[in-house]
Amino acid sequence: MSLPSHRADAAPSLKKPPESTAGQYRLPAAWEPHARTWMAWPGHPDTFAGIVDEARAAYAAVANRLSEFEPVVMVVAPGQEKSARRRLSSAIERLIWPLNDAWMRDIAPSFIHAPGGVLVGVDWGFNDYGDKDGRGETGYGDDARIAGRILSHLGLERIAAPIICEGGALVGDGTGTLVTTRSVILNPNRNPRLDPAHAEALFQELLGIRKTIWLPAGLRNDDTDGHADNLVAFVAPGRVLVLSEDNPSDGNYPVLRECAHRIEAELDAAQRHLELVRLPQPRPRHGNGLRLALSYVNYYLGNEVVLVPGYGDLRRDADARAIIAEQFPRRRALTLPALAIAAGGGGLHCITHEEPLPCVS
């Protein structure tokens, strides 16, 4: 299997898809039926330094509970089999593959529906969020190859994308609208020569996106440079949950206010004004002297269930679960501990990646 180099210093080149497929790819919505969920077992020595047991317990809680509603596949690095076997339900399939970190949202392919409803996958370039730790390809190369491995394992067509991008940067509504952030997609540490128009053309070609809504940036201390899945989540076409903060002295207040204003000012792909449902952000929590990038928007939708992150604040956690549950009345809403995951830099959405069922037209 040949994988692309995804050179970040090269200008992306667009190839038009065949006339039979042009404009017919579609990025499914998160609420569409899943074939399974993909996850990766935490084992990186630095990501969860000092709290690896707590992180594994949190990952296992997500995987085990989710497996009651749909199949779950856990990718486990060689040498980590014993810790995974000890905590994971026997219902969870385990694949022993080389792995660097544990953020499956960002390293799995973007599964899309191609003409006829068949499932294919977009393999984005991955460089560990701009290679902030300076480890280079040896530090993230296994993660960069996970998307290709998954698609090969499933026997699905692989579409190599010419830019660096992570799954957490892309929030879609299933009908051609996408929300993303400039601070990620256009960041010189990923795509130094990419401009918004070129990015939008790529999203249209690869994902069937007809309207891209650009947000400026993300939460403070977000190691990803500001993934959109910490800020917004579509709950239906035309309706979007937005993380909100009413206190002007809060460090996230300016960017959350600006994100809400941007979304209110835009029309979606169907030329509708978007309905905003405001979801208050969690109370500040700190780790290693920094405020953690916490978000209730970073939940995960499974078949018949919605897993909501909990941060040890019983009242606010319950309020967030109630707001999210109202949007998905046919799903069971469950709060799962997410503070240890947040201390490593992510949330429940960040550690999971849905594989949708093929679409029967």
C-alpha positions in Angstrom: 0.0 0.0 0.0 1.5 3.3 -1.1 0.8 6.3 1.1 1.2 10.0 0.1 3.9 12.2 1.6 1.4 15.1 2.2 4.2 17.7 2.0 3.1 20.7 4.0 5.3 23.0 2.0 3.8 22.1 -1.4 0.9 23.8 -2.9 -2.1 21.4 -3.2 -3.0 20.5 -6.7 -6.6 19.9 -7.6 -7.6 17.0 -9.8 -11.1 17.1 -11.1 -13.0 13.9 -10.2 -14.4 11.8 -13.1 -17.5 13.4 -14.6 -19.6 10.5 -13.3 -18.6 11.3 -9.7 -18.1 15.1 -9.8 -20.1 16.8 -7.1 -21.6 13.5 -5.9 -19.5 12.8 -2.8 -21.2 13.5 0.5 -19.8 13.8 4.0 -22.5 12.1 6.2 -23.8 13.7 9.3 -22.8 12.3 12.7 -26.4 11.2 13.5 -26.6 8.9 10.5 -26.4 5.1 11.3 -23.0 3.7 12.1 -21.5 0.5 11.0 -19.0 0.8 13.9 -16.9 3.3 15.9 -13.1 3.4 15.7 -10.9 4.2 18.7 -7.2 4.1 19.6 -5.8 2.9 23.0 -3.8 5.5 24.9 -0.1 4.7 25.5 2.0 7.7 24.5 4.5 8.5 27.3 3.9 12.2 27.2 0.3 12.8 26.3 -1.1 11.5 29.6 2.1 11.8 31.7 1.3 10.8 35.3 -2.4 10.0 34.6 -2.2 7.2 32.1 -4.3 4.9 34.3 -7.0 7.5 34.6 -6.9 8.1 30.9 -7.2 4.4 30.1 -10.1 4.1 32.5 -11.9 6.9 30.7 -11.2 5.5 27.2 -12.4 2.1 28.3 -15.6 3.6 29.8 -16.4 5.2 26.5 -15.6 2.0 24.5 -17.4 -0.4 26.8 -20.6 1.7 27.1 -20.6 2.4 23.3 -20.2 -1.3 22.5 -23.7 -1.8 24.0 -25.1 0.2 21.1 -22.8 -0.5 18.2 -19.6 -2.4 17.3 -16.4 -0.8 18.5 -12.9 -1.4 17.1 -9.9 -0.4 19.3 -6.5 0.0 17.6 -3.8 -1.0 20.2 -0.1 -0.5 19.8 2.2 -3.5 20.1 3.2 -3.9 23.8 -0.1 -2.3 25.0 -2.2 -5.5 24.5 -2.3 -6.5 28.2 -3.5 -3.1 29.5 -6.2 -3.0 26.8 -7.3 -6.6 27.4 -7.6 -5.9 31.2 -10.0 -3.0 30.8 -11.9 -3.6 27.6 -15.1 -5.6 27.1 -14.7 -8.8 25.2 -17.3 -7.4 22.7 -14.7 -4.9 21.5 -12.5 -5.9 18.5 -8.8 -5.1 19.0 -6.4 -4.6 16.2 -2.7 -4.6 17.0 -1.2 -1.9 14.8 1.7 0.5 15.1 0.4 3.7 16.8 1.8 6.9 18.2 -1.1 8.6 20.1 -4.7 8.0 20.7 -6.8 10.7 18.9 -8.8 8.6 16.4 -11.0 11.5 15.4 -7.9 13.2 13.8 -6.1 10.2 12.2 -9.0 8.1 10.8 -10.2 8.7 7.3 -13.2 11.0 6.6 -15.7 8.4 5.5 -17.8 9.7 2.6 -20.7 8.4 0.5 -19.7 8.1 -3.2 -22.1 7.7 -6.1 -24.4 4.8 -5.6 -24.1 5.2 -1.8 -20.9 3.2 -1.5 -18.5 4.1 1.3 -15.0 5.5 0.5 -12.5 7.3 2.6 -10.5 10.5 2.4 -7.0 10.1 3.8 -5.8 13.5 4.9 -2.2 14.4 5.6 -1.3 14.3 9.3 1.7 16.0 10.9 0.8 16.0 14.6 -0.9 19.4 14.7 2.1 21.2 13.1 4.7 19.0 14.7 4.7 21.2 17.8 6.9 18.7 19.7 9.5 18.6 17.0 9.6 14.8 16.8 9.1 14.7 13.0 7.8 11.8 11.0 9.3 9.3 13.5 7.0 10.7 16.2 3.8 10.7 14.2 4.3 8.5 11.2 2.4 5.6 12.5 -0.6 7.8 13.2 -0.3 9.3 9.7 -0.7 5.8 8.2 -3.7 4.8 10.3 -6.3 6.1 7.8 -4.7 4.1 5.0 -4.6 1.0 7.2 -8.3 1.3 8.2 -9.4 1.7 4.5 -7.2 -1.3 3.4 -8.6 -3.4 6.3 -12.1 -2.5 5.3 -11.4 -3.0 1.6 -12.6 0.6 0.8 -11.4 3.0 -1.9 -8.8 5.5 -0.5 -8.7 9.1 -1.8 -5.4 10.8 -0.9 -6.0 14.4 0.0 -3.2 16.9 -0.9 -3.4 18.9 2.4 -2.8 18.5 6.1 -6.1 18.2 8.0 -7.5 16.5 11.1 -11.0 15.1 11.5 -11.7 17.3 14.5 -11.3 20.4 12.3 -14.3 19.5 10.2 -17.9 19.7 11.4 -20.6 19.0 8.8 -24.3 18.8 8.6 -24.7 16.0 6.0 -26.2 18.3 3.4 -23.3 20.2 2.1 -22.5 22.7 5.0 -19.1 22.6 6.8 -17.8 24.6 9.7 -14.0 24.8 10.2 -11.4 27.2 11.6 -8.8 29.3 9.9 -6.4 28.8 12.7 -6.2 25.1 11.8 -6.7 24.7 8.0 -4.8 27.8 7.0 -2.1 27.6 9.7 1.4 27.8 8.2 2.4 24.8 10.4 0.1 22.7 8.3 -0.6 24.3 4.9 1.6 27.3 4.5 0.5 28.1 0.9 -3.2 27.3 1.2 -5.8 30.0 0.8 -9.5 29.9 1.7 -10.8 29.6 -1.8 -8.5 26.7 -2.6 -9.5 25.0 0.6 -13.2 25.4 -0.2 -12.6 23.9 -3.6 -11.0 20.9 -2.0 -13.8 20.5 0.5 -16.3 20.6 -2.4 -14.4 18.1 -4.5 -13.6 15.6 -1.7 -16.5 16.0 0.7 -19.4 17.4 -1.4 -19.3 20.7 0.6 -21.2 23.6 -1.0 -20.8 26.1 1.8 -17.8 26.4 4.1 -18.2 28.6 7.2 -14.9 29.9 8.6 -14.5 30.5 12.3 -11.4 32.5 13.3 -9.9 30.4 16.1 -10.6 28.0 18.9 -10.4 27.7 22.7 -7.5 28.9 24.7 -4.7 26.3 25.2 -6.2 24.0 22.6 -3.2 22.1 21.4 -4.8 21.5 18.0 -4.8 25.3 17.3 -8.5 25.4 17.5 -10.5 22.4 16.3 -14.1 23.2 15.3 -15.5 20.2 17.2 -14.7 22.0 20.5 -16.8 25.0 19.3 -19.9 23.8 17.3 -21.8 20.7 16.5 -24.7 20.3 14.0 -27.7 18.6 15.6 -29.8 18.8 12.4 -29.6 20.5 9.1 -30.1 24.2 9.9 -29.5 23.8 13.6 -26.2 24.0 15.4 -25.0 23.8 19.0 -22.5 26.5 19.8 -20.3 26.7 22.9 -21.1 29.9 24.8 -19.9 32.1 27.6 -21.7 35.0 29.2 -18.9 36.3 31.4 -16.9 39.0 29.5 -13.9 38.4 31.8 -13.6 34.8 30.8 -10.6 34.1 28.6 -12.7 32.3 26.0 -15.5 34.9 25.9 -14.1 36.9 22.9 -13.6 33.9 20.6 -16.9 32.2 21.5 -18.8 35.5 20.9 -17.1 35.9 17.6 -17.9 32.3 16.6 -21.5 32.8 17.4 -21.7 36.0 15.4 -20.0 34.4 12.4 -22.5 31.6 12.3 -25.5 33.9 12.8 -24.3 36.0 9.9 -24.0 33.0 7.4 -26.4 31.0 5.3 -25.9 27.3 5.0 -25.7 25.3 1.8 -29.5 25.4 1.5 -29.5 29.2 1.9 -31.0 29.0 5.4 -30.1 31.1 8.4 -28.8 28.8 11.0 -30.7 28.3 14.3 -28.2 28.5 17.2 -28.6 26.5 20.4 -26.3 27.8 23.0 -24.4 25.4 25.3 -22.6 27.0 28.2 -18.9 26.0 28.5 -17.7 24.1 31.5 -16.3 25.9 34.5 -12.5 26.4 34.2 -10.3 23.5 35.2 -6.5 23.6 35.2 -3.7 21.2 34.6 0.1 21.8 34.6 -0.7 25.5 35.4 -2.9 26.0 32.3 -6.6 26.2 31.8 -7.8 23.0 30.0 -9.7 23.4 26.7 -13.0 21.9 28.0 -16.1 21.7 25.9 -19.5 20.0 26.2 -19.9 20.3 22.4 -17.2 17.6 22.2 -19.8 14.8 22.7 -20.1 11.7 20.7 -23.2 10.4 18.9 -23.6 6.6 18.6 -26.4 4.5 17.4 -29.3 5.2 19.9 -27.0 6.9 22.4 -25.2 10.3 22.9 -22.2 10.3 25.2 -21.7 13.6 26.9 -18.4 14.6 28.6 -18.5 15.2 32.3 -16.0 17.3 34.1 -16.8 16.7 37.8 -19.3 19.6 38.1 -22.5 17.7 38.8 -24.9 20.6 38.2 -23.3 22.0 35.0 -22.6 18.5 33.6 -26.3 17.6 34.1 -27.5 20.9 32.5 -25.3 20.2 29.5 -26.6 16.7 29.2 -30.2 18.0 29.3 -29.6 20.5 26.5 -27.9 17.9 24.3 -30.5 15.2 25.1 -33.2 17.6 24.0 -31.7 17.7 20.6 -31.7 13.9 20.3 -34.9 12.7 22.0 -34.7 9.3 20.5 -31.2 8.6 21.9 -30.2 7.8 25.4 -28.0 10.6 26.9 -25.2 9.4 29.2 -22.5 11.5 30.9 -19.1 9.8 31.0 -16.0 11.1 32.9 -13.8 13.1 30.5 -11.5 15.2 32.7 -8.5 12.8 32.2 -9.0 12.9 28.5 -9.2 16.7 28.5 -5.9 16.8 30.5 -4.3 15.0 27.5 -5.8 17.5 25.1 -9.1 16.3 23.9 -12.7 15.1 24.5 -15.1 12.3 23.8 -15.5 13.3 20.2 -11.7 13.5 19.8 -11.1 9.8 20.8 -13.8 8.3 18.6 -14.5 8.2 14.9 -17.7 6.9 13.4 -17.8 4.7 10.3 -21.2 5.3 8.7 -23.2 2.6 6.9 -23.3 2.7 3.2 -26.1 4.9 1.9 -28.9 3.1 0.0 -30.3 5.6 -2.4 
